[in-house]
Amino acid sequence: MNIGLDIMGGDFAPEAIVLGAIEARKEIPSEHSITLVGDTEIAKNILLKEQVDPSLFTLVHASEVIEMGDHATKAMRSKQDSSINVGFKLLSQGKLDSFSSAGNSGAMLIGSMFAVRPISGVIRPCITSVLPKESGGVGVILDVGINADCKPDVLYQFAVLGSLYAEFVYNIKSPKVGLLNIGEEKEKGNLLAQATFELMEDSNDFNFIGNVEGRDLFSDLADVIVCDGFTGNVILKEAEAFYSLIAKRGLLDEYFNRFNYENYGGTPVLGVNGNVLIGHGISNPKAIKNMLNLSLSIAQADLPNKIKKAFK
């Protein structure tokens, strides 16, 4: 596998990104390549400063940077030699098996939609987040930000995408799918939740277990929790805030440590013809290392082809 990384994206780029790649190189088997996309002179200088042989990586030069504050659409058009554009070009040409960035998330989404494009049949690609389970396992929730407004058929597809992700990346057999709602009963919720339940309840495409409530997020009741991106993003940001609060108060333990975004590194864009991962803008070396490890797992799972097969 050839794992691509934008070294110019993120609040602490490029140093934190390259340092994360160095840590990942220690863990990722040598038969897999790590390609660093960005200013190659800067990359070499950081590697040599850390006494790391640059030949351990493949370096691809990109002369421009899409900044965090840039208008994503305009920047993708005007900065053709940006590290994000170059990375997507390599991915679309099959020269990379995955491409990750902690940079401008809007630009990463645009690249996903127009460079590698959605898989045929997928109405709307989505992004997911990990839910640490109290039992020690993990679950996933989707969407967490791309699709603020959804229709029932879109949520139905999220259930398919989330099930495939949970099964083939997190090795959860026959993952249990729950629809996030304000009550367990079929009749509860808004019109979207009620209509989605009607679609899901007799499905053979995934293991639907019914409605789940907010209190069920971190239990083993469901492995995949489906909601619109507006709701999912609120939950994600609330979990991040909760982690910060307990960390400041010195109340962390083995379980609550698992809420730290650094442990997961990034989130894949599900439903596109390529393995694309988006990292947090404040990513530090640990987060970048874990994003590269996740990108390798997703590439090895051959997730896009499994999604294509499911959507035929």
FITOR-113112 format. One line per 3 residues: their letters; for each residue y, x, z of C-alpha. Coordinates in steps of 0.2 Angstrom, whole numbers. Layout:
BEGIN
A = Y/X/Z; ...
REM end
This chain:
BEGIN
MNI = 0/0/0; 18/5/-3; 30/-2/10
GLD = 48/-2/5; 63/-1/18; 81/-3/15
IMG = 89/11/25; 107/6/23; 106/-12/30
GDF = 109/-16/48; 123/-13/61; 116/4/66
APE = 111/10/48; 106/22/42; 101/33/57
AIV = 92/19/67; 83/13/51; 77/31/47
LGA = 72/34/65; 62/18/65; 53/24/49
IEA = 49/40/57; 41/31/71; 31/20/59
RKE = 25/35/49; 16/40/65; 7/24/66
IPS = 4/19/48; -11/27/41; -7/41/28
EHS = -15/32/14; -1/20/14; 16/25/7
ITL = 33/22/15; 48/21/3; 65/23/9
VGD = 78/15/-2; 97/21/0; 107/36/0
TEI = 94/50/-2; 105/64/4; 108/55/20
AKN = 90/51/23; 85/69/20; 98/75/32
ILL = 92/63/46; 74/68/43; 78/87/43
KEQ = 88/84/59; 73/76/67; 62/90/60
VDP = 52/78/49; 46/84/32; 55/72/19
SLF = 39/73/9; 31/61/21; 41/48/13
TLV = 46/42/-5; 65/42/-7; 73/31/-20
HAS = 92/33/-22; 104/19/-22; 122/23/-23
EVI = 129/6/-16; 128/-4/0; 129/-22/3
EMG = 139/-23/19; 135/-36/33; 151/-44/30
DHA = 150/-45/11; 148/-62/2; 130/-62/-2
TKA = 130/-69/-19; 145/-59/-25; 139/-43/-18
MRS = 121/-45/-26; 130/-48/-43; 143/-34/-42
KQD = 133/-21/-33; 119/-19/-44; 114/-1/-37
SSI = 114/-7/-19; 99/-3/-9; 95/-21/-8
NVG = 95/-24/-26; 86/-8/-30; 73/-13/-17
FKL = 70/-30/-25; 69/-22/-42; 55/-11/-36
LSQ = 46/-26/-28; 47/-37/-43; 41/-22/-54
GKL = 26/-20/-43; 31/-3/-37; 32/-9/-19
DSF = 20/-20/-10; 33/-26/2; 52/-24/5
SSA = 61/-25/22; 79/-24/27; 89/-27/43
GNS = 104/-29/32; 114/-44/24; 102/-58/27
GAM = 110/-69/14; 108/-55/1; 89/-54/6
LIG = 87/-73/3; 96/-72/-13; 85/-58/-19
SMF = 69/-68/-13; 75/-83/-23; 80/-74/-39
AVR = 72/-57/-40; 54/-62/-35; 57/-81/-36
PIS = 48/-95/-26; 29/-98/-29; 26/-112/-42
GVI = 25/-128/-32; 34/-122/-16; 49/-134/-14
RPC = 59/-122/-2; 54/-105/5; 56/-103/23
ITS = 56/-91/37; 47/-91/53; 47/-84/71
VLP = 34/-79/83; 31/-89/99; 23/-79/113
KES = 10/-90/122; 8/-89/140; -11/-86/138
GGV = -7/-70/129; -9/-76/111; 5/-80/98
GVI = 10/-95/88; 23/-97/74; 37/-109/72
LDV = 45/-113/55; 58/-115/48; 70/-106/59
GIN = 86/-105/48; 85/-106/29; 83/-125/27
ADC = 95/-135/39; 91/-151/30; 73/-156/25
KPD = 63/-170/18; 46/-175/24; 37/-166/9
VLY = 46/-150/13; 40/-151/31; 23/-154/25
QFA = 24/-138/15; 30/-129/30; 14/-134/38
VLG = 4/-127/24; 14/-110/24; 13/-108/42
SLY = -6/-111/43; -9/-98/30; 2/-86/39
AEF = -6/-89/56; -23/-88/49; -22/-72/38
VYN = -9/-62/47; -12/-67/65; -31/-70/63
IKS = -30/-88/70; -44/-98/64; -41/-116/58
PKV = -23/-115/66; -18/-131/75; -2/-138/67
GLL = 10/-148/78; 26/-158/72; 41/-155/84
NIG = 47/-171/90; 55/-179/106; 38/-188/111
EEK = 20/-187/107; 18/-205/100; 17/-207/82
EKG = 32/-219/82; 44/-207/91; 58/-197/84
NLL = 70/-199/69; 66/-206/52; 62/-188/46
AQA = 49/-185/60; 41/-203/58; 40/-201/39
TFE = 33/-183/40; 20/-189/53; 14/-202/40
LME = 11/-188/27; 3/-176/39; -9/-187/49
DSN = -22/-189/35; -20/-171/28; -35/-160/23
DFN = -23/-146/19; -21/-140/37; -27/-145/55
FIG = -14/-157/61; -14/-161/79; 1/-173/80
NVE = 18/-172/88; 22/-159/101; 37/-158/112
GRD = 49/-144/116; 39/-140/133; 24/-137/122
LFS = 31/-122/112; 23/-108/123; 7/-117/127
DLA = -9/-117/117; -7/-135/112; -2/-129/94
DVI = -3/-113/84; 10/-118/71; 25/-129/75
VCD = 34/-137/61; 53/-142/61; 68/-141/50
GFT = 78/-125/50; 93/-132/60; 81/-137/75
GNV = 71/-121/73; 86/-110/73; 93/-118/89
ILK = 76/-115/97; 76/-97/91; 94/-93/97
EAE = 90/-101/114; 75/-91/117; 85/-75/113
AFY = 98/-80/125; 85/-84/138; 77/-67/136
SLI = 95/-59/138; 98/-69/154; 82/-64/163
AKR = 83/-46/157; 101/-44/164; 94/-51/181
GLL = 80/-39/181; 67/-53/181; 56/-47/166
DEY = 38/-46/168; 23/-43/156; 25/-61/148
FNR = 44/-62/147; 44/-44/139; 36/-52/124
FNY = 51/-62/120; 60/-46/115; 64/-47/96
ENY = 60/-28/95; 42/-31/97; 41/-41/81
GGT = 54/-32/71; 57/-45/57; 52/-62/49
PVL = 44/-64/32; 51/-76/19; 36/-87/15
GVN = 33/-95/-2; 40/-82/-13; 31/-71/-26
GNV = 32/-55/-15; 32/-49/3; 49/-49/9
LIG = 54/-46/27; 71/-49/35; 75/-40/51
HGI = 88/-43/65; 105/-35/61; 105/-26/77
SNP = 88/-18/74; 85/-2/83; 71/11/79
KAI = 58/1/89; 62/-15/79; 62/-6/62
KNM = 45/2/67; 37/-15/71; 45/-23/55
LNL = 36/-10/45; 20/-12/54; 21/-31/51
SLS = 26/-28/33; 10/-18/30; -1/-32/39
IAQ = 7/-45/27; 4/-35/12; -14/-31/17
ADL = -16/-50/19; -11/-53/1; -2/-68/7
PNK = 8/-73/-9; -8/-75/-18; -16/-85/-5
IKK = -1/-96/-5; -2/-98/-24; -20/-103/-23
AFK = -16/-116/-10; -2/-123/-20; -11/-124/-37
REM end
